[in-house]
């Protein structure tokens, strides 16, 4: 009987631990995704700014 109770307790705690590990991994992945999204947005804005400055300085290339 002791073996069954011990097995059930370890089994349940194992699932609780696994849930916590998965939840922690997902949270860190979402934080990384959010920081990458912000960096990509910043890079896109910088590239657009550089393009506008380049075309302003070299208007003959844009056909205007």
Order of alpha helices (4+ residues) and beta strands (2+ residues): alpha
